[in-house]
Amino acid sequence: MRVMAQVAMVMNLDKCIGCHTCSVTCKQTWTNRPGTEYVYFNNVETKPGAGYPRRYEDQEQWNGGWTLDRKGRLQLRAGGRARRLLSIFYNPNLPTIDDYGDPWTYDYETLIDAPPGKLTPSAHSISALTGRDMRVRWGSNWEDDLAGGPESAAADPNLAGLGEQVKLAFEQVFMFYLPRICEHCLNPSCVASCPSGAMYKREEDGIVLVDQDRCRGWRFCVSGCPYKKVYFNHRTGKAEKCTLCFPRIESGQPTICSETCVGRLRYLGLMLYDADKVTAAAATTDPRGLYEAQLSVFLDPDDPRVRAAAAAQGIPADWLEAARRSPVYALIARHKVALPLHPEYRTLPMVWYIPPLSPVADTVSAAGYDADDPDQVFAAIDALRVPADYLASLFTAGDAGPVRRVLRTLMAVRTVMRARQLGTGDAVPAGLAAAAGASMADLDDLYRLLAIAKYDERFVIPPAHAEDAGRLMAQHEQLFCAQPGGPDDFHPPSGEAFRDDAGRLHLGLSPRSGS
């Protein structure tokens, strides 16, 4: 068992109001340089919708993430080293600027320099990239609140096969907001796709970063990321991505998107995981089993054996304590109400989501269900206008079972707390908690976390240990993802440090560990 720590995030989609404050503060903090006009490390999408860039979830088109070869081994969906070498000067799997939307500004000089006259001058849109006149046709928040209606929402790849289950007529539609950042995966395909080794995953906290000095602008990381959260700066010729605000994380502060979130829907904390199990989990044959497989990778910070192994492997005591208090661990592994985004990409993402429950209460009232019967309380879940199958296509590779279980748990919390607040606690159906697979203590803890958690309960981030900087630098200059078909396709013994052909020192990670 090789214990490693990862900073992870959970977002409660029931609380997102689509205000884009997180996008604005992230962009002002991190992407206010030339060449990043179309770059949104954090963006908020309306679902159903095509997303940003357009249809990024369609891996039949973009070939991002991992797949299994005939022998059941992981390989990049875009192909191995030979195939990428042949296409190194022409990558057919890259989104175009039209998929992102040509960023624009306005010709304000027309207003400022217009001569006196009878006609009022107006500023027209011009491309922020070329300076030429343009007509705005797409952008990062083009689909806000289902703008464009069926014309754009129907392009959502997650609607495939659902037919009439999702209604897109204006009077029938239901939508929710999906904030997205880099997933900082345990098995990042962007890292394995990089020919120059510029992308790496930090050993100490799992954050995936880009070494700007080593980046040569091949852009295979852009096509390799199935979430399309790596961007290319056309001014500098370098790849850029979400850094999880690592300077703030190192000082014990939350990311800027979490700090400024109006809905307080983001949670940050540590997850402990067994690095030896990563590859086996990512190589699970049935995509519907990937959610449970990733859960099996996580370790219980209260387990004495885990704590002893973590201490022996250099994880500081305050980090272990932070892992015990982590709201992320509680939501993901203890209560199991958070789900990963598109686990079928096999990257083992570390930004998880609590699916939305908002329409359930309205559906219960409209359908006339009896709230005294737990079976009737949960019956409304299958009557949602956005069915559980749609949420399953987002979070559990199409397996609606875990989604229904999460919605039942959230509905039980809502029912119990509503009865308490209204003074009708005796009206809570007997066996409601058990029917949701929880205890009353679990429901109380979930209510505390999801509704009234204070700042230091939502963000449990231990500061970095400066005294470890020298040890970490001595151990590795960069931490590469040495997956089969990745840039470092060689096989040193697990647990031993080694040097590559260029003399770079690598950590003692098995090339099939996925870390």
Secondary structure, 3 states (H helix, E strand, C coil): CCEEEEEEEEEEHHHCCCCCHHHHHHHHHHCCCCCCCCCCCCEEEEECCCCCCCCCCCHHHHCCCEEECCCCCEEECCCCHHHHHHCCCCCCCCCCHHHHCCCEEECHHHHHHCCCCCCCCCCCEEECCCCCECCCCCCCCCCHHHCCCHHHHCCCHHHCCCHHHCCCCCCCCCCEEEEECCCCCCCCHHHHHCCCCCEEECCCCCCEEECCCCCCCCCHHHHHCCCCCEEEECCCCEEEECCCCHHHHHCCCCCHHHHCCCCCCEEEEEEEEEHHHHHHHHCCCCHHHHHHHHHHHEECCCCHHHHHHHHHCCCCHHHHHHHHCCHHHHHHHHCCCCEECCHHHCCCCCEEEECCCCHHHHHHHHHCCCCCCHHHHHHHHHHCCCCHHHHHHHHCCCCHHHHHHHHHHHHHHHHHHHHHHCCCHHHCCCCHHHHCCCCHHHHHHHHHHHHHCCHHHHECCCCCCHHHHHHHHHHCCCCCCCCCCCCCCCCCCCCCCEECCCCCEECCCCCCCCC
